[in-house]
Every structure is written in structure tokens, then in C-alpha cells.
Amino acid sequence: MLAASSNRLSLIVGNAPRTPVAQQQLADALWTRLRLEAKEAYRKAPMLAPLFVDSILNQPSFEAAIFHRIAARLSNNVVGLGVTVDAFNRAVEDVPDIADALRADIAAVVDRDPACERFIEPFLYFKGFHAIQTHRLANWLWKAGERDFALYLQSRSSDVFQTDIHPAVSIGRGVFLDHATGLVVGETSVIEDDVSMLQGVTLGGTGKEAGDRHPKVRKGAMIGAGAKVLGNIEVGANSRIAAGSVVLRPVPANATVAGVPAKVVRTSNEGEIRETLEQVLSGAFDFSI
């Protein structure tokens, strides 16, 4: 069994201000947790030792491990693992917030996915988490003028993770793609912090517009499986779109919509409270060896 002291962790990631030192301590706590999980997984499934060792135990940091794992999944005879890892390193050196965003994303999976019990699960296996991080690199490349590489990663992500997100799309932190298969996100879409989307979601255009023509999904919204949101419309903060809905009009904040075409079926004045990485880690660390 894994072990760590919840009291010790609370000193690291409790209610301390998020100073640069506190941020580094939080990063170290997450990396420590992931390594403990990898050692335990190695013990229970030694036949997968190369996966645990290459992806986590032989890596020097959380970022390096993430970049290696995703690059390994994307690697082929056109673009090798080293090229993608180098691009990730250049991106994080230029925009350090990318590293913070990927930590928020992995915390979002552990917080919101009832099937996920360990950080190692999204880290190694969940294509939704991997697709978001691939997009973060593609978005940086797009903005840096390396558009062919960005479009290549979009295409490769579609092949490997079954998601099609245009490199120009703006995506916030703490985003959760559950299953991810069949997700399509158009060029001028915006996805803010803490958004959750299930499989088969489309953020698309109506086919009658040019320019800014795709949805803007505000903080904390949740879009159910197979839902289609079409046009330059706003999906309000903490709103909910039921599975299979077709949304053609703006969705108010804190509202639930359903149907074809979608209509408001419920409203609430209370936004959903989502756990931070500190809270997720604090709960996850309360176990014994």
C-alpha cells in the first residue's frame, strides 16, 4: 500500500498563499504522489514495468514525465518522440503557465471523474487529458507562427486520441474531457476554466458565418455527451447542456438546457464549486503504506 502523511501534506498544500515557493511545493507534492503511485503499480503489475519506469520513475520532473508520455503516444515515423518533447520544453520556457495549467487539468480529472481513483490513471491512460495537453502545445506553436507543426499535431491528435481541436482555440485551466472520443472544436471557439465536456461534443459553426463563428464556453460549464453547440453563441458560466441537445441560442449562466433545439429546463443561482489541486491532493494523500 502507498503511504504519506496527510498532516505533512497539509503543511505543503493547505491554505498557504500561492507564492512561487508555495507553487513549487505543490508541484513537488503532486510529483511525489505520482511516483508513489507508479511504484505501487509496478509492484502490482510488473509486466508493465517499462511503462512505469520510462514514463515516470526515470523522469526528472512532473513536466518532463508528462511531455515524454504524450510525445511517446504521438510518436511515429514522421515526427519522433524527441522532436515533440523539445517543442513542449520550448513552449513551457516561453509560457510557464502551461505547466500550471496541466496540473490543474489532471486535478480536474481526479476531482470530476468518478471512475478515476489515482493520478497515474489520467497521466498514463486517459486520452482526454492527453488531448488537452497536445492542444496546449499546438496552440503555442500556432501563436508562435509554427503553423504547420501545429496543424500536424491537430491531425495526429485526431488519429491517436479521436479529438479534433483547432490549434487556434483558447482553452483555460482545469478542463476535463471525459472519454473525449468524437470531440470537435472549431477555430474561433473559447473554452474557459473548469469546463467539462463528454464524448461526441461539437463546438461548431452554423455554416452561414465567417470570421468569429464558434461558441464561447464560460467558466464551469458542462456539456453532455453528443451535444452540438453551433454558432458564435455564449454558453454561460456554470450552465449545463444535456446529452444529445442541439444548442442554437445563448445559454444563460447557471441554467440547464435540453432538447432539439435546446431550451432552458432549469435555472439555479448557485455556481458549482470545483476542487483545487490542493484539495484534491489533500484528500488523495490520506492513505497508508
SULUR-V733810 format. One record per residue. N is the residue number from 1. SS is DSSP state (helix for helix, strand for strand, loop for the rest). OMEGA is omega in whole degrees, 0 to 359 (none if undefined). D_FIRST is the distance of its C-alpha to the first C-alpha in whole Angstrom. Layout:
n | ss | omega | d_first
N | SS | OMEGA | D_FIRST
N | SS | OMEGA | D_FIRST
//
This chain:
n | ss | omega | d_first
1 | loop | 178 | 0
2 | loop | 180 | 4
3 | loop | 170 | 7
4 | loop | 182 | 10
5 | loop | 177 | 13
6 | helix | 177 | 15
7 | helix | 178 | 18
8 | helix | 181 | 18
9 | helix | 181 | 18
10 | helix | 176 | 20
11 | helix | 182 | 23
12 | helix | 191 | 22
13 | helix | 181 | 22
14 | loop | 183 | 24
15 | loop | 181 | 28
16 | loop | 177 | 29
17 | loop | 182 | 32
18 | loop | 173 | 31
19 | loop | 176 | 33
20 | helix | 178 | 32
21 | helix | 179 | 30
22 | helix | 178 | 28
23 | helix | 179 | 28
24 | helix | 178 | 26
25 | helix | 177 | 24
26 | helix | 178 | 23
27 | helix | 179 | 23
28 | helix | 180 | 21
29 | helix | 178 | 18
30 | helix | 180 | 18
31 | helix | 177 | 18
32 | helix | 179 | 15
33 | helix | 182 | 13
34 | helix | 179 | 14
35 | helix | 176 | 13
36 | helix | 179 | 10
37 | helix | 180 | 9
38 | helix | 178 | 12
39 | helix | 179 | 10
40 | helix | 178 | 7
41 | helix | 176 | 10
42 | helix | 181 | 12
43 | helix | 184 | 10
44 | helix | 183 | 10
45 | loop | 185 | 14
46 | helix | 178 | 15
47 | helix | 178 | 19
48 | helix | 183 | 18
49 | helix | 181 | 18
50 | helix | 179 | 21
51 | helix | 182 | 20
52 | helix | 182 | 17
53 | helix | 183 | 19
54 | helix | 186 | 22
55 | helix | 187 | 21
56 | helix | 193 | 18
57 | helix | 178 | 17
58 | loop | 181 | 21
59 | loop | 186 | 22
60 | loop | 184 | 24
61 | loop | 178 | 23
62 | helix | 181 | 22
63 | helix | 181 | 26
64 | helix | 180 | 26
65 | helix | 178 | 23
66 | helix | 183 | 24
67 | helix | 179 | 28
68 | helix | 183 | 27
69 | helix | 182 | 25
70 | helix | 178 | 28
71 | helix | 178 | 30
72 | helix | 180 | 29
73 | helix | 182 | 29
74 | helix | 188 | 33
75 | loop | 172 | 34
76 | loop | 183 | 37
77 | loop | 176 | 40
78 | loop | 180 | 42
79 | loop | 182 | 39
80 | loop | 183 | 37
81 | helix | 185 | 33
82 | helix | 180 | 35
83 | helix | 181 | 37
84 | helix | 177 | 35
85 | helix | 179 | 33
86 | helix | 179 | 36
87 | helix | 176 | 37
88 | helix | 181 | 34
89 | helix | 177 | 34
90 | helix | 181 | 38
91 | helix | 182 | 37
92 | helix | 176 | 34
93 | helix | 180 | 37
94 | helix | 183 | 39
95 | loop | 182 | 37
96 | loop | 179 | 34
97 | helix | 178 | 34
98 | helix | 180 | 32
99 | helix | 177 | 29
100 | helix | 181 | 29
101 | helix | 181 | 30
102 | helix | 174 | 27
103 | helix | 177 | 24
104 | helix | 180 | 26
105 | helix | 181 | 26
106 | helix | 175 | 22
107 | helix | 180 | 22
108 | helix | 179 | 24
109 | helix | 182 | 22
110 | helix | 181 | 19
111 | helix | 193 | 22
112 | helix | 182 | 24
113 | loop | 182 | 23
114 | loop | 179 | 21
115 | loop | 184 | 20
116 | loop | 183 | 18
117 | loop | 184 | 14
118 | loop | 176 | 13
119 | helix | 182 | 15
120 | helix | 183 | 15
121 | helix | 175 | 17
122 | helix | 182 | 20
123 | helix | 185 | 20
124 | helix | 198 | 20
125 | loop | 193 | 21
126 | loop | 185 | 23
127 | helix | 176 | 27
128 | helix | 177 | 28
129 | helix | 180 | 26
130 | helix | 180 | 27
131 | helix | 179 | 31
132 | helix | 181 | 31
133 | helix | 174 | 30
134 | helix | 179 | 33
135 | helix | 180 | 35
136 | helix | 176 | 35
137 | helix | 180 | 36
138 | helix | 179 | 38
139 | helix | 178 | 40
140 | helix | 179 | 40
141 | helix | 179 | 42
142 | helix | 181 | 44
143 | helix | 180 | 45
144 | loop | 178 | 45
145 | loop | 178 | 48
146 | loop | 192 | 46
147 | helix | 178 | 46
148 | helix | 177 | 46
149 | helix | 179 | 43
150 | helix | 180 | 42
151 | helix | 175 | 44
152 | helix | 179 | 42
153 | helix | 175 | 38
154 | helix | 180 | 39
155 | helix | 181 | 41
156 | helix | 177 | 38
157 | helix | 177 | 35
158 | helix | 179 | 37
159 | helix | 190 | 37
160 | helix | 187 | 33
161 | helix | 179 | 32
162 | loop | 174 | 35
163 | strand | 180 | 36
164 | strand | 182 | 39
165 | strand | 180 | 39
166 | loop | 183 | 42
167 | loop | 182 | 41
168 | loop | 185 | 44
169 | loop | 175 | 42
170 | strand | 180 | 40
171 | strand | 180 | 37
172 | loop | 182 | 35
173 | loop | 175 | 32
174 | loop | 181 | 29
175 | loop | 184 | 30
176 | strand | 174 | 28
177 | strand | 182 | 30
178 | loop | 183 | 28
179 | loop | 171 | 28
180 | loop | 184 | 31
181 | loop | 175 | 33
182 | loop | 178 | 37
183 | strand | 177 | 37
184 | strand | 182 | 40
185 | strand | 184 | 41
186 | loop | 192 | 45
187 | loop | 186 | 46
188 | loop | 175 | 47
189 | loop | 172 | 44
190 | strand | 177 | 42
191 | strand | 185 | 38
192 | loop | 183 | 37
193 | loop | 168 | 34
194 | loop | 177 | 32
195 | loop | 175 | 33
196 | strand | 178 | 32
197 | strand | 179 | 33
198 | loop | 185 | 32
199 | loop | 174 | 34
200 | loop | 180 | 37
201 | loop | 174 | 38
202 | strand | 167 | 42
203 | strand | 191 | 43
204 | strand | 175 | 46
205 | loop | 178 | 50
206 | loop | 184 | 53
207 | loop | 182 | 55
208 | loop | 185 | 57
209 | loop | 171 | 56
210 | loop | 179 | 56
211 | loop | 182 | 55
212 | loop | 195 | 52
213 | loop | 185 | 51
214 | loop | 187 | 48
215 | loop | 174 | 46
216 | strand | 185 | 44
217 | strand | 187 | 41
218 | loop | 190 | 40
219 | loop | 173 | 37
220 | loop | 180 | 35
221 | loop | 176 | 37
222 | strand | 182 | 35
223 | strand | 186 | 37
224 | loop | 185 | 36
225 | loop | 174 | 36
226 | loop | 181 | 39
227 | loop | 178 | 41
228 | strand | 178 | 44
229 | strand | 192 | 45
230 | strand | 176 | 48
231 | loop | 180 | 50
232 | loop | 182 | 50
233 | loop | 183 | 49
234 | strand | 171 | 47
235 | strand | 192 | 43
236 | loop | 181 | 43
237 | loop | 177 | 40
238 | loop | 176 | 38
239 | loop | 180 | 40
240 | strand | 175 | 39
241 | strand | 184 | 40
242 | loop | 179 | 40
243 | loop | 175 | 39
244 | loop | 181 | 42
245 | loop | 172 | 44
246 | strand | 187 | 47
247 | strand | 182 | 47
248 | loop | 180 | 50
249 | loop | 179 | 51
250 | loop | 178 | 49
251 | strand | 181 | 46
252 | loop | 174 | 46
253 | loop | 176 | 44
254 | loop | 179 | 41
255 | strand | 171 | 43
256 | strand | 179 | 42
257 | strand | 180 | 44
258 | strand | 172 | 44
259 | loop | 179 | 47
260 | strand | 356 | 49
261 | loop | 185 | 51
262 | loop | 176 | 48
263 | strand | 179 | 49
264 | strand | 178 | 48
265 | strand | 179 | 46
266 | strand | 174 | 45
267 | strand | 179 | 44
268 | loop | 177 | 42
269 | loop | 184 | 43
270 | loop | 174 | 39
271 | loop | 179 | 37
272 | loop | 177 | 33
273 | loop | 180 | 31
274 | loop | 183 | 28
275 | loop | 174 | 25
276 | loop | 177 | 25
277 | helix | 178 | 23
278 | helix | 182 | 22
279 | helix | 179 | 22
280 | helix | 180 | 19
281 | helix | 181 | 17
282 | helix | 177 | 17
283 | helix | 185 | 16
284 | helix | 185 | 13
285 | loop | 184 | 12
286 | loop | 179 | 12
287 | loop | 188 | 8
288 | loop | 180 | 6
289 | loop | none | 4
//
